[in-house]
Amino acid sequence: MNTTLAFEYSTVDVEINGKIDSVMNPSGGIIKADYIEEFIVDKDKVDPDQTVITCRMSNTTEQMAG
């Protein structure tokens, strides 16, 4: 997915076959992709616990909280 700052302030349930250049401040939901190059979270604007990230290339699933 050739995009930057994807899903900002969105609640999503998305599965991307390929790489996402960057994701910024999703409001919640599930994001699955082969790889996310950059992930930006401003904890003052969104609740990190509301989003689950799965990167298939690293074979990991994580809650956004950090």
C-alpha positions in Angstrom: 0.0 0.0 0.0 1.8 3.1 -1.2 0.6 5.6 1.3 1.8 7.5 4.3 0.1 8.2 7.6 -2.7 5.7 6.8 -5.8 5.2 9.0 -5.3 8.4 11.0 -8.2 8.7 13.5 -10.0 5.7 11.9 -11.4 2.6 13.4 -10.4 -0.2 11.0 -10.5 -3.9 10.3 -8.1 -4.2 7.4 -5.8 -6.8 5.9 -3.2 -5.6 3.5 -1.2 -8.0 1.2 2.1 -6.1 1.1 3.8 -3.3 3.0 2.3 -0.2 4.5 4.6 2.8 4.4 3.3 4.3 7.6 0.4 4.2 10.0 -0.5 7.1 12.2 -2.9 7.3 15.2 -5.5 4.7 14.3 -8.5 5.0 16.8 -9.0 1.3 17.1 -9.5 -2.0 15.4 -7.3 -4.5 13.7 -4.5 -3.9 11.1 -2.9 -6.9 9.4 -0.1 -6.4 6.9 3.0 -8.1 5.7 5.1 -5.3 7.0 4.6 -1.7 8.4 7.6 0.5 7.8 6.7 3.2 10.3 4.2 3.3 13.1 3.4 6.6 14.8 1.2 6.9 17.9 0.4 10.0 19.9 -1.0 8.6 23.2 -2.5 12.0 24.0 -4.8 11.7 20.9 -5.7 7.9 20.7 -5.9 5.0 23.1 -3.2 2.5 22.0 -5.0 -0.4 23.7 -7.8 -0.2 21.1 -5.7 -1.3 18.1 -4.2 -4.7 17.4 -1.4 -4.9 14.8 -0.3 -8.1 13.0 2.8 -8.1 10.8 3.0 -11.4 8.9 6.6 -11.1 7.9 7.7 -10.9 11.5 5.0 -13.4 12.5 4.0 -11.2 15.4 0.7 -9.8 16.8 0.9 -6.9 19.2 -1.4 -4.5 21.0 -0.4 -0.9 20.2 0.3 0.0 23.8 3.8 1.0 24.4 
